[in-house]
Amino acid sequence: MKKVTIAAGFIALAIALSGCGVFPGTETASTPNPAETISEAKASIADESSAKPSSSGTSSPTPSTARTEVIWADYDPGTQGEIDRMTNAGDCLGINSYFGMATATEESVKARTGHGNEALTKYLNESLALAQCN
């Protein structure tokens, strides 16, 4: 009796799942064209680049005083650019979110690089001042 119940269960499962498969020649899903995907990505990047405000024509702020030196190679690529973009845009909330990241990664950065996030924190404070977030 157990074998019959198990066999019936397998048959029911096979019937239920047969609707999930695609029969040869009836495939309706399209596979993405890599060239189209790259073109869409390039268009997206171009749209973002043209939407950025450029009051000074540079991507980083031009403060009257020198900024704190940060060893950017010890952080994820693009970190400085993202912070500078938020500074230029006056994105106080975005800049403040990096303080949480700096606190959360303090120990792992020390273990990996031999220094903490003190320079990054100073840079973030300068960014807040430049973005007039005070």
N, CA, C and O atoms as CSV, one atom per row, in Angstrom:
chain,resi,resn,atom,element,x,y,z
A,1,MET,N,N,0.820,-1.186,0.000
A,1,MET,CA,C,0.000,0.000,0.000
A,1,MET,C,C,0.871,1.260,0.000
A,1,MET,O,O,0.556,2.238,-0.678
A,2,LYS,N,N,1.967,1.230,0.763
A,2,LYS,CA,C,2.869,2.367,0.823
A,2,LYS,C,C,3.476,2.656,-0.544
A,2,LYS,O,O,3.589,3.813,-0.950
A,3,LYS,N,N,3.871,1.585,-1.259
A,3,LYS,CA,C,4.489,1.745,-2.571
A,3,LYS,C,C,3.501,2.365,-3.555
A,3,LYS,O,O,3.889,3.179,-4.393
A,4,VAL,N,N,2.245,1.993,-3.460
A,4,VAL,CA,C,1.228,2.539,-4.366
A,4,VAL,C,C,1.025,4.017,-4.078
A,4,VAL,O,O,0.884,4.807,-5.011
A,5,THR,N,N,1.006,4.405,-2.822
A,5,THR,CA,C,0.821,5.801,-2.435
A,5,THR,C,C,2.011,6.635,-2.903
A,5,THR,O,O,1.829,7.736,-3.422
A,6,ILE,N,N,3.216,6.124,-2.726
A,6,ILE,CA,C,4.413,6.844,-3.143
A,6,ILE,C,C,4.432,6.985,-4.670
A,6,ILE,O,O,4.752,8.052,-5.193
A,7,ALA,N,N,4.090,5.909,-5.376
A,7,ALA,CA,C,4.064,5.948,-6.838
A,7,ALA,C,C,3.020,6.946,-7.319
A,7,ALA,O,O,3.267,7.696,-8.263
A,8,ALA,N,N,1.860,6.960,-6.679
A,8,ALA,CA,C,0.808,7.908,-7.059
A,8,ALA,C,C,1.263,9.343,-6.804
A,8,ALA,O,O,0.952,10.250,-7.576
A,9,GLY,N,N,2.003,9.538,-5.713
A,9,GLY,CA,C,2.538,10.869,-5.400
A,9,GLY,C,C,3.522,11.329,-6.459
A,9,GLY,O,O,3.491,12.487,-6.876
A,10,PHE,N,N,4.411,10.416,-6.905
A,10,PHE,CA,C,5.367,10.767,-7.953
A,10,PHE,C,C,4.658,11.097,-9.262
A,10,PHE,O,O,5.044,12.033,-9.962
A,11,ILE,N,N,3.631,10.335,-9.589
A,11,ILE,CA,C,2.882,10.592,-10.829
A,11,ILE,C,C,2.187,11.940,-10.741
A,11,ILE,O,O,2.201,12.709,-11.703
A,12,ALA,N,N,1.574,12.237,-9.587
A,12,ALA,CA,C,0.895,13.531,-9.418
A,12,ALA,C,C,1.898,14.684,-9.503
A,12,ALA,O,O,1.617,15.725,-10.097
A,13,LEU,N,N,3.040,14.485,-8.913
A,13,LEU,CA,C,4.079,15.518,-8.960
A,13,LEU,C,C,4.571,15.722,-10.387
A,13,LEU,O,O,4.783,16.855,-10.818
A,14,ALA,N,N,4.753,14.630,-11.118
A,14,ALA,CA,C,5.208,14.723,-12.506
A,14,ALA,C,C,4.177,15.454,-13.360
A,14,ALA,O,O,4.539,16.274,-14.203
A,15,ILE,N,N,2.908,15.165,-13.147
A,15,ILE,CA,C,1.853,15.834,-13.913
A,15,ILE,C,C,1.803,17.320,-13.564
A,15,ILE,O,O,1.659,18.169,-14.444
A,16,ALA,N,N,1.922,17.621,-12.287
A,16,ALA,CA,C,1.871,19.023,-11.853
A,16,ALA,C,C,3.051,19.814,-12.409
A,16,ALA,O,O,2.894,20.965,-12.817
A,17,LEU,N,N,4.219,19.205,-12.425
A,17,LEU,CA,C,5.408,19.897,-12.906
A,17,LEU,C,C,5.521,19.913,-14.425
A,17,LEU,O,O,6.303,20.690,-14.974
A,18,SER,N,N,4.763,19.077,-15.107
A,18,SER,CA,C,4.880,19.035,-16.560
A,18,SER,C,C,4.432,20.350,-17.194
A,18,SER,O,O,4.883,20.689,-18.288
A,19,GLY,N,N,3.570,21.080,-16.538
A,19,GLY,CA,C,3.140,22.378,-17.053
A,19,GLY,C,C,4.214,23.445,-16.899
A,19,GLY,O,O,4.133,24.497,-17.532
A,20,CYS,N,N,5.223,23.186,-16.062
A,20,CYS,CA,C,6.286,24.158,-15.843
A,20,CYS,C,C,7.343,24.103,-16.924
A,20,CYS,O,O,8.047,25.088,-17.147
A,21,GLY,N,N,7.469,22.985,-17.593
A,21,GLY,CA,C,8.503,22.821,-18.602
A,21,GLY,C,C,8.101,23.455,-19.917
A,21,GLY,O,O,6.938,23.798,-20.129
A,22,VAL,N,N,9.062,23.604,-20.784
A,22,VAL,CA,C,8.811,24.156,-22.106
A,22,VAL,C,C,9.065,23.044,-23.110
A,22,VAL,O,O,10.120,22.410,-23.096
A,23,PHE,N,N,8.095,22.816,-23.975
A,23,PHE,CA,C,8.255,21.806,-24.999
A,23,PHE,C,C,9.152,22.355,-26.106
A,23,PHE,O,O,9.139,23.556,-26.375
A,24,PRO,N,N,9.924,21.490,-26.744
A,24,PRO,CA,C,10.805,21.963,-27.814
A,24,PRO,C,C,10.018,22.678,-28.901
A,24,PRO,O,O,8.969,22.203,-29.335
A,25,GLY,N,N,10.521,23.797,-29.329
A,25,GLY,CA,C,9.871,24.557,-30.389
A,25,GLY,C,C,8.822,25.535,-29.898
A,25,GLY,O,O,8.290,26.311,-30.692
A,26,THR,N,N,8.505,25.516,-28.584
A,26,THR,CA,C,7.483,26.434,-28.064
A,26,THR,C,C,8.060,27.418,-27.077
A,26,THR,O,O,7.327,28.017,-26.290
A,27,GLU,N,N,9.358,27.590,-27.111
A,27,GLU,CA,C,10.006,28.494,-26.151
A,27,GLU,C,C,9.568,29.926,-26.420
A,27,GLU,O,O,9.681,30.422,-27.541
A,28,THR,N,N,9.063,30.590,-25.370
A,28,THR,CA,C,8.592,31.964,-25.530
A,28,THR,C,C,9.513,32.965,-24.855
A,28,THR,O,O,9.450,34.159,-25.148
A,29,ALA,N,N,10.352,32.503,-23.972
A,29,ALA,CA,C,11.255,33.427,-23.291
A,29,ALA,C,C,12.377,33.804,-24.242
A,29,ALA,O,O,12.906,32.956,-24.960
A,30,SER,N,N,12.732,35.063,-24.242
A,30,SER,CA,C,13.814,35.496,-25.120
A,30,SER,C,C,15.090,35.632,-24.299
A,30,SER,O,O,15.068,36.065,-23.147
A,31,THR,N,N,16.179,35.259,-24.907
A,31,THR,CA,C,17.458,35.404,-24.232
A,31,THR,C,C,17.984,36.789,-24.538
A,31,THR,O,O,17.883,37.254,-25.673
A,32,PRO,N,N,18.544,37.452,-23.545
A,32,PRO,CA,C,19.024,38.814,-23.776
A,32,PRO,C,C,20.212,38.824,-24.723
A,32,PRO,O,O,21.064,37.937,-24.687
A,33,ASN,N,N,20.250,39.804,-25.537
A,33,ASN,CA,C,21.365,39.996,-26.457
A,33,ASN,C,C,22.426,40.786,-25.723
A,33,ASN,O,O,22.151,41.900,-25.279
A,34,PRO,N,N,23.651,40.243,-25.574
A,34,PRO,CA,C,24.685,40.966,-24.820
A,34,PRO,C,C,24.945,42.368,-25.362
A,34,PRO,O,O,25.215,43.286,-24.588
A,35,ALA,N,N,24.869,42.545,-26.671
A,35,ALA,CA,C,25.113,43.868,-27.250
A,35,ALA,C,C,24.040,44.853,-26.798
A,35,ALA,O,O,24.329,46.017,-26.522
A,36,GLU,N,N,22.774,44.366,-26.725
A,36,GLU,CA,C,21.696,45.249,-26.272
A,36,GLU,C,C,21.868,45.609,-24.802
A,36,GLU,O,O,21.642,46.754,-24.411
A,37,THR,N,N,22.268,44.637,-23.987
A,37,THR,CA,C,22.464,44.888,-22.568
A,37,THR,C,C,23.561,45.918,-22.351
A,37,THR,O,O,23.411,46.817,-21.523
A,38,ILE,N,N,24.649,45.799,-23.076
A,38,ILE,CA,C,25.742,46.761,-22.944
A,38,ILE,C,C,25.288,48.134,-23.410
A,38,ILE,O,O,25.609,49.145,-22.787
A,39,SER,N,N,24.541,48.169,-24.506
A,39,SER,CA,C,24.056,49.452,-25.014
A,39,SER,C,C,23.129,50.122,-24.005
A,39,SER,O,O,23.196,51.334,-23.801
A,40,GLU,N,N,22.267,49.329,-23.377
A,40,GLU,CA,C,21.372,49.885,-22.362
A,40,GLU,C,C,22.166,50.432,-21.186
A,40,GLU,O,O,21.830,51.482,-20.638
A,41,ALA,N,N,23.228,49.715,-20.794
A,41,ALA,CA,C,24.057,50.173,-19.682
A,41,ALA,C,C,24.769,51.467,-20.051
A,41,ALA,O,O,24.840,52.390,-19.239
A,42,LYS,N,N,25.299,51.541,-21.280
A,42,LYS,CA,C,25.964,52.763,-21.714
A,42,LYS,C,C,24.987,53.926,-21.742
A,42,LYS,O,O,25.331,55.040,-21.347
A,43,ALA,N,N,23.766,53.670,-22.209
A,43,ALA,CA,C,22.759,54.731,-22.253
A,43,ALA,C,C,22.412,55.197,-20.848
A,43,ALA,O,O,22.227,56.391,-20.612
A,44,SER,N,N,22.323,54.254,-19.917
A,44,SER,CA,C,22.018,54.605,-18.531
A,44,SER,C,C,23.116,55.469,-17.932
A,44,SER,O,O,22.842,56.450,-17.241
A,45,ILE,N,N,24.368,55.094,-18.205
A,45,ILE,CA,C,25.496,55.869,-17.687
A,45,ILE,C,C,25.513,57.255,-18.312
A,45,ILE,O,O,25.779,58.245,-17.631
A,46,ALA,N,N,25.231,57.325,-19.606
A,46,ALA,CA,C,25.205,58.619,-20.289
A,46,ALA,C,C,24.105,59.506,-19.722
A,46,ALA,O,O,24.295,60.712,-19.561
A,47,ASP,N,N,22.943,58.901,-19.416
A,47,ASP,CA,C,21.842,59.675,-18.828
A,47,ASP,C,C,22.229,60.216,-17.463
A,47,ASP,O,O,21.948,61.372,-17.146
A,48,GLU,N,N,22.881,59.374,-16.645
A,48,GLU,CA,C,23.297,59.812,-15.314
A,48,GLU,C,C,24.332,60.923,-15.410
A,48,GLU,O,O,24.296,61.881,-14.637
A,49,SER,N,N,25.257,60.792,-16.363
A,49,SER,CA,C,26.309,61.794,-16.513
A,49,SER,C,C,25.739,63.134,-16.932
A,49,SER,O,O,26.188,64.180,-16.461
A,50,SER,N,N,24.756,63.108,-17.812
A,50,SER,CA,C,24.192,64.371,-18.285
A,50,SER,C,C,23.251,64.987,-17.259
A,50,SER,O,O,22.984,66.188,-17.311
A,51,ALA,N,N,22.740,64.179,-16.319
A,51,ALA,CA,C,21.812,64.699,-15.318
A,51,ALA,C,C,22.522,65.341,-14.130
A,51,ALA,O,O,21.891,66.041,-13.338
A,52,LYS,N,N,23.829,65.108,-13.998
A,52,LYS,CA,C,24.553,65.644,-12.848
A,52,LYS,C,C,24.708,67.158,-12.970
A,52,LYS,O,O,25.045,67.667,-14.039
A,53,PRO,N,N,24.465,67.866,-11.889
A,53,PRO,CA,C,24.708,69.300,-11.938
A,53,PRO,C,C,26.205,69.566,-11.960
A,53,PRO,O,O,26.963,68.919,-11.238
A,54,SER,N,N,26.626,70.498,-12.771
A,54,SER,CA,C,28.057,70.785,-12.841
A,54,SER,C,C,28.271,72.278,-12.751
A,54,SER,O,O,28.410,72.972,-13.759
A,55,SER,N,N,28.295,72.754,-11.524
A,55,SER,CA,C,28.481,74.183,-11.332
A,55,SER,C,C,29.924,74.587,-11.575
A,55,SER,O,O,30.184,75.683,-12.072
A,56,SER,N,N,30.869,73.716,-11.231
A,56,SER,CA,C,32.274,74.070,-11.406
A,56,SER,C,C,32.918,73.295,-12.537
A,56,SER,O,O,34.064,73.567,-12.894
A,57,GLY,N,N,32.192,72.317,-13.119
A,57,GLY,CA,C,32.745,71.542,-14.207
A,57,GLY,C,C,33.635,70.402,-13.754
A,57,GLY,O,O,34.197,69.698,-14.593
A,58,THR,N,N,33.780,70.198,-12.456
A,58,THR,CA,C,34.577,69.087,-11.954
A,58,THR,C,C,33.688,68.169,-11.147
A,58,THR,O,O,32.611,68.565,-10.703
A,59,SER,N,N,34.148,66.920,-10.955
A,59,SER,CA,C,33.333,65.959,-10.228
A,59,SER,C,C,33.592,65.997,-8.725
A,59,SER,O,O,32.824,65.422,-7.954
A,60,SER,N,N,34.644,66.656,-8.304
A,60,SER,CA,C,34.911,66.738,-6.876
A,60,SER,C,C,34.824,68.195,-6.437
A,60,SER,O,O,35.068,69.105,-7.229
A,61,PRO,N,N,34.481,68.405,-5.190
A,61,PRO,CA,C,34.344,69.774,-4.711
A,61,PRO,C,C,35.681,70.507,-4.754
A,61,PRO,O,O,36.745,69.893,-4.671
A,62,THR,N,N,35.610,71.802,-4.883
A,62,THR,CA,C,36.832,72.600,-4.911
A,62,THR,C,C,36.833,73.513,-3.693
A,62,THR,O,O,36.485,74.690,-3.787
A,63,PRO,N,N,37.227,72.959,-2.547
A,63,PRO,CA,C,37.222,73.756,-1.327
A,63,PRO,C,C,38.384,74.752,-1.320
A,63,PRO,O,O,39.361,74.603,-2.053
A,64,SER,N,N,38.246,75.766,-0.472
A,64,SER,CA,C,39.314,76.756,-0.360
A,64,SER,C,C,40.479,76.205,0.459
A,64,SER,O,O,41.591,76.726,0.376
A,65,THR,N,N,40.238,75.163,1.244
A,65,THR,CA,C,41.313,74.535,2.012
A,65,THR,C,C,41.517,73.115,1.499
A,65,THR,O,O,40.635,72.545,0.858
A,66,ALA,N,N,42.684,72.551,1.785
A,66,ALA,CA,C,42.999,71.200,1.330
A,66,ALA,C,C,42.161,70.182,2.101
A,66,ALA,O,O,41.860,70.374,3.279
A,67,ARG,N,N,41.793,69.105,1.426
A,67,ARG,CA,C,41.019,68.040,2.053
A,67,ARG,C,C,41.944,67.067,2.757
A,67,ARG,O,O,43.132,66.992,2.443
A,68,THR,N,N,41.407,66.330,3.699
A,68,THR,CA,C,42.147,65.296,4.404
A,68,THR,C,C,42.576,64.226,3.413
A,68,THR,O,O,41.797,63.822,2.550
A,69,GLU,N,N,43.808,63.771,3.536
A,69,GLU,CA,C,44.316,62.714,2.672
A,69,GLU,C,C,43.785,61.371,3.175
A,69,GLU,O,O,43.980,61.010,4.336
A,70,VAL,N,N,43.119,60.646,2.296
A,70,VAL,CA,C,42.592,59.326,2.608
A,70,VAL,C,C,43.255,58.346,1.648
A,70,VAL,O,O,43.437,58.658,0.471
A,71,ILE,N,N,43.613,57.183,2.134
A,71,ILE,CA,C,44.187,56.152,1.273
A,71,ILE,C,C,43.008,55.424,0.615
A,71,ILE,O,O,42.532,54.407,1.118
A,72,TRP,N,N,42.554,55.960,-0.509
A,72,TRP,CA,C,41.337,55.454,-1.156
A,72,TRP,C,C,41.498,54.030,-1.659
A,72,TRP,O,O,40.504,53.320,-1.811
A,73,ALA,N,N,42.710,53.601,-1.918
A,73,ALA,CA,C,42.928,52.231,-2.385
A,73,ALA,C,C,42.526,51.200,-1.325
A,73,ALA,O,O,42.299,50.034,-1.648
A,74,ASP,N,N,42.439,51.628,-0.066
A,74,ASP,CA,C,42.054,50.717,1.014
A,74,ASP,C,C,40.542,50.565,1.136
A,74,ASP,O,O,40.064,49.818,1.990
A,75,TYR,N,N,39.790,51.260,0.301
A,75,TYR,CA,C,38.327,51.214,0.337
A,75,TYR,C,C,37.798,50.717,-1.004
A,75,TYR,O,O,38.550,50.582,-1.969
A,76,ASP,N,N,36.523,50.453,-1.051
A,76,ASP,CA,C,35.907,49.985,-2.288
A,76,ASP,C,C,36.120,51.004,-3.399
A,76,ASP,O,O,36.077,52.210,-3.156
A,77,PRO,N,N,36.350,50.522,-4.621
A,77,PRO,CA,C,36.506,51.458,-5.740
A,77,PRO,C,C,35.268,52.337,-5.883
A,77,PRO,O,O,34.141,51.854,-5.777
A,78,GLY,N,N,35.478,53.602,-6.120
A,78,GLY,CA,C,34.364,54.522,-6.308
A,78,GLY,C,C,33.892,55.199,-5.041
A,78,GLY,O,O,32.999,56.043,-5.096
A,79,THR,N,N,34.469,54.851,-3.896
A,79,THR,CA,C,34.022,55.433,-2.633
A,79,THR,C,C,34.222,56.950,-2.628
A,79,THR,O,O,33.304,57.693,-2.281
A,80,GLN,N,N,35.401,57.407,-3.007
A,80,GLN,CA,C,35.661,58.848,-3.008
A,80,GLN,C,C,34.741,59.555,-4.000
A,80,GLN,O,O,34.187,60.609,-3.690
A,81,GLY,N,N,34.581,58.991,-5.164
A,81,GLY,CA,C,33.706,59.600,-6.167
A,81,GLY,C,C,32.276,59.714,-5.682
A,81,GLY,O,O,31.611,60.722,-5.925
A,82,GLU,N,N,31.804,58.696,-5.004
A,82,GLU,CA,C,30.427,58.714,-4.489
A,82,GLU,C,C,30.270,59.771,-3.397
A,82,GLU,O,O,29.279,60.501,-3.374
A,83,ILE,N,N,31.243,59.850,-2.497
A,83,ILE,CA,C,31.185,60.856,-1.435
A,83,ILE,C,C,31.249,62.254,-2.050
A,83,ILE,O,O,30.497,63.143,-1.649
A,84,ASP,N,N,32.133,62.451,-3.012
A,84,ASP,CA,C,32.245,63.765,-3.665
A,84,ASP,C,C,30.969,64.117,-4.429
A,84,ASP,O,O,30.548,65.274,-4.442
A,85,ARG,N,N,30.355,63.119,-5.066
A,85,ARG,CA,C,29.094,63.364,-5.778
A,85,ARG,C,C,28.007,63.810,-4.806
A,85,ARG,O,O,27.258,64.746,-5.087
A,86,MET,N,N,27.925,63.135,-3.664
A,86,MET,CA,C,26.923,63.509,-2.663
A,86,MET,C,C,27.224,64.889,-2.092
A,86,MET,O,O,26.305,65.651,-1.793
A,87,THR,N,N,28.500,65.213,-1.941
A,87,THR,CA,C,28.893,66.531,-1.441
A,87,THR,C,C,28.434,67.607,-2.412
A,87,THR,O,O,27.840,68.604,-2.001
A,88,ASN,N,N,28.704,67.411,-3.704
A,88,ASN,CA,C,28.298,68.378,-4.719
A,88,ASN,C,C,26.781,68.526,-4.797
A,88,ASN,O,O,26.267,69.616,-5.049
A,89,ALA,N,N,26.073,67.422,-4.581
A,89,ALA,CA,C,24.618,67.438,-4.666
A,89,ALA,C,C,23.965,67.925,-3.374
A,89,ALA,O,O,22.753,68.141,-3.337
A,90,GLY,N,N,24.757,68.100,-2.314
A,90,GLY,CA,C,24.192,68.514,-1.026
A,90,GLY,C,C,23.386,67.399,-0.372
A,90,GLY,O,O,22.433,67.665,0.361
A,91,ASP,N,N,23.766,66.148,-0.637
A,91,ASP,CA,C,23.056,64.982,-0.107
A,91,ASP,C,C,23.553,64.665,1.305
A,91,ASP,O,O,24.394,63.788,1.500
A,92,CYS,N,N,23.022,65.388,2.272
A,92,CYS,CA,C,23.465,65.241,3.664
A,92,CYS,C,C,23.175,63.843,4.210
A,92,CYS,O,O,23.993,63.266,4.926
A,93,LEU,N,N,22.021,63.312,3.872
A,93,LEU,CA,C,21.651,61.982,4.351
A,93,LEU,C,C,22.605,60.931,3.789
A,93,LEU,O,O,23.026,60.023,4.507
A,94,GLY,N,N,22.944,61.054,2.514
A,94,GLY,CA,C,23.870,60.115,1.896
A,94,GLY,C,C,25.243,60.168,2.535
A,94,GLY,O,O,25.853,59.134,2.808
A,95,ILE,N,N,25.727,61.386,2.774
A,95,ILE,CA,C,27.045,61.528,3.411
A,95,ILE,C,C,27.010,60.923,4.804
A,95,ILE,O,O,27.934,60.211,5.198
A,96,ASN,N,N,25.954,61.202,5.549
A,96,ASN,CA,C,25.832,60.661,6.909
A,96,ASN,C,C,25.780,59.139,6.916
A,96,ASN,O,O,26.213,58.516,7.885
A,97,SER,N,N,25.256,58.527,5.848
A,97,SER,CA,C,25.196,57.063,5.807
A,97,SER,C,C,26.595,56.455,5.802
A,97,SER,O,O,26.782,55.328,6.261
A,98,TYR,N,N,27.576,57.190,5.288
A,98,TYR,CA,C,28.945,56.679,5.276
A,98,TYR,C,C,29.553,56.651,6.679
A,98,TYR,O,O,30.484,55.882,6.921
A,99,PHE,N,N,29.057,57.460,7.600
A,99,PHE,CA,C,29.551,57.382,8.978
A,99,PHE,C,C,29.216,56.020,9.576
A,99,PHE,O,O,30.024,55.440,10.303
A,100,GLY,N,N,28.022,55.510,9.270
A,100,GLY,CA,C,27.640,54.180,9.746
A,100,GLY,C,C,28.532,53.102,9.164
A,100,GLY,O,O,28.919,52.159,9.853
A,101,MET,N,N,28.857,53.254,7.876
A,101,MET,CA,C,29.747,52.299,7.228
A,101,MET,C,C,31.134,52.358,7.860
A,101,MET,O,O,31.760,51.325,8.098
A,102,ALA,N,N,31.606,53.569,8.128
A,102,ALA,CA,C,32.939,53.720,8.724
A,102,ALA,C,C,32.990,53.067,10.107
A,102,ALA,O,O,33.983,52.426,10.450
A,103,THR,N,N,31.947,53.222,10.888
A,103,THR,CA,C,31.889,52.617,12.218
A,103,THR,C,C,31.820,51.098,12.110
A,103,THR,O,O,32.514,50.386,12.837
A,104,ALA,N,N,30.981,50.603,11.198
A,104,ALA,CA,C,30.784,49.153,11.070
A,104,ALA,C,C,32.023,48.436,10.547
A,104,ALA,O,O,32.235,47.266,10.865
A,105,THR,N,N,32.837,49.111,9.760
A,105,THR,CA,C,33.992,48.450,9.146
A,105,THR,C,C,35.317,48.789,9.833
A,105,THR,O,O,36.377,48.377,9.361
A,106,GLU,N,N,35.269,49.521,10.922
A,106,GLU,CA,C,36.488,49.976,11.601
A,106,GLU,C,C,37.456,48.825,11.883
A,106,GLU,O,O,38.630,48.905,11.524
A,107,GLU,N,N,36.979,47.767,12.516
A,107,GLU,CA,C,37.856,46.659,12.904
A,107,GLU,C,C,38.397,45.913,11.692
A,107,GLU,O,O,39.574,45.552,11.672
A,108,SER,N,N,37.569,45.674,10.685
A,108,SER,CA,C,38.052,44.939,9.513
A,108,SER,C,C,39.053,45.767,8.719
A,108,SER,O,O,39.993,45.215,8.148
A,109,VAL,N,N,38.866,47.081,8.674
A,109,VAL,CA,C,39.823,47.940,7.978
A,109,VAL,C,C,41.156,47.931,8.729
A,109,VAL,O,O,42.217,47.846,8.111
A,110,LYS,N,N,41.102,48.018,10.057
A,110,LYS,CA,C,42.343,47.970,10.850
A,110,LYS,C,C,43.081,46.667,10.629
A,110,LYS,O,O,44.300,46.660,10.455
A,111,ALA,N,N,42.347,45.560,10.635
A,111,ALA,CA,C,42.976,44.252,10.466
A,111,ALA,C,C,43.589,44.104,9.078
A,111,ALA,O,O,44.643,43.487,8.926
A,112,ARG,N,N,42.936,44.665,8.073
A,112,ARG,CA,C,43.386,44.515,6.691
A,112,ARG,C,C,44.475,45.501,6.309
A,112,ARG,O,O,45.382,45.154,5.553
A,113,THR,N,N,44.401,46.742,6.824
A,113,THR,CA,C,45.301,47.798,6.344
A,113,THR,C,C,46.268,48.307,7.397
A,113,THR,O,O,47.280,48.916,7.052
A,114,GLY,N,N,45.988,48.078,8.661
A,114,GLY,CA,C,46.842,48.591,9.723
A,114,GLY,C,C,46.427,49.965,10.217
A,114,GLY,O,O,47.042,50.497,11.142
A,115,HIS,N,N,45.404,50.548,9.624
A,115,HIS,CA,C,44.888,51.843,10.094
A,115,HIS,C,C,43.372,51.780,10.147
A,115,HIS,O,O,42.750,50.935,9.504
A,116,GLY,N,N,42.796,52.666,10.908
A,116,GLY,CA,C,41.342,52.701,11.025
A,116,GLY,C,C,40.733,53.656,10.016
A,116,GLY,O,O,41.344,53.984,8.998
A,117,ASN,N,N,39.528,54.092,10.311
A,117,ASN,CA,C,38.788,54.964,9.408
A,117,ASN,C,C,38.825,56.432,9.826
A,117,ASN,O,O,37.937,57.203,9.464
A,118,GLU,N,N,39.858,56.824,10.593
A,118,GLU,CA,C,39.917,58.201,11.087
A,118,GLU,C,C,39.974,59.211,9.942
A,118,GLU,O,O,39.258,60.212,9.962
A,119,ALA,N,N,40.822,58.954,8.944
A,119,ALA,CA,C,40.950,59.883,7.816
A,119,ALA,C,C,39.642,59.957,7.032
A,119,ALA,O,O,39.233,61.036,6.603
A,120,LEU,N,N,38.989,58.811,6.844
A,120,LEU,CA,C,37.711,58.793,6.138
A,120,LEU,C,C,36.664,59.592,6.906
A,120,LEU,O,O,35.884,60.331,6.306
A,121,THR,N,N,36.646,59.449,8.219
A,121,THR,CA,C,35.700,60.195,9.046
A,121,THR,C,C,35.944,61.701,8.937
A,121,THR,O,O,34.995,62.481,8.854
A,122,LYS,N,N,37.209,62.106,8.939
A,122,LYS,CA,C,37.525,63.533,8.774
A,122,LYS,C,C,37.067,64.022,7.410
A,122,LYS,O,O,36.515,65.116,7.292
A,123,TYR,N,N,37.294,63.218,6.382
A,123,TYR,CA,C,36.880,63.570,5.025
A,123,TYR,C,C,35.364,63.738,4.956
A,123,TYR,O,O,34.858,64.654,4.307
A,124,LEU,N,N,34.645,62.839,5.635
A,124,LEU,CA,C,33.178,62.923,5.665
A,124,LEU,C,C,32.718,64.196,6.388
A,124,LEU,O,O,31.767,64.847,5.956
A,125,ASN,N,N,33.392,64.546,7.486
A,125,ASN,CA,C,33.048,65.790,8.191
A,125,ASN,C,C,33.276,67.003,7.291
A,125,ASN,O,O,32.473,67.936,7.286
A,126,GLU,N,N,34.372,66.987,6.529
A,126,GLU,CA,C,34.636,68.080,5.595
A,126,GLU,C,C,33.552,68.114,4.520
A,126,GLU,O,O,33.120,69.192,4.111
A,127,SER,N,N,33.111,66.940,4.060
A,127,SER,CA,C,32.068,66.869,3.044
A,127,SER,C,C,30.767,67.462,3.555
A,127,SER,O,O,30.070,68.176,2.833
A,128,LEU,N,N,30.442,67.155,4.825
A,128,LEU,CA,C,29.227,67.738,5.419
A,128,LEU,C,C,29.304,69.259,5.432
A,128,LEU,O,O,28.326,69.945,5.134
A,129,ALA,N,N,30.480,69.776,5.781
A,129,ALA,CA,C,30.648,71.240,5.817
A,129,ALA,C,C,30.557,71.831,4.415
A,129,ALA,O,O,29.908,72.859,4.218
A,130,LEU,N,N,31.197,71.195,3.444
A,130,LEU,CA,C,31.156,71.698,2.070
A,130,LEU,C,C,29.748,71.646,1.479
A,130,LEU,O,O,29.362,72.504,0.685
A,131,ALA,N,N,28.988,70.626,1.879
A,131,ALA,CA,C,27.616,70.488,1.373
A,131,ALA,C,C,26.646,71.356,2.172
A,131,ALA,O,O,25.443,71.361,1.910
A,132,GLN,N,N,27.178,72.085,3.144
A,132,GLN,CA,C,26.397,72.966,4.018
A,132,GLN,C,C,25.292,72.197,4.758
A,132,GLN,O,O,24.133,72.608,4.803
A,133,CYS,N,N,25.710,71.061,5.337
A,133,CYS,CA,C,24.782,70.222,6.076
A,133,CYS,C,C,24.734,70.553,7.562
A,133,CYS,O,O,23.937,69.975,8.301
A,134,ASN,N,N,25.576,71.473,8.001
A,134,ASN,CA,C,25.649,71.788,9.439
A,134,ASN,C,C,24.447,72.548,9.918
A,134,ASN,O,O,24.360,72.885,11.099
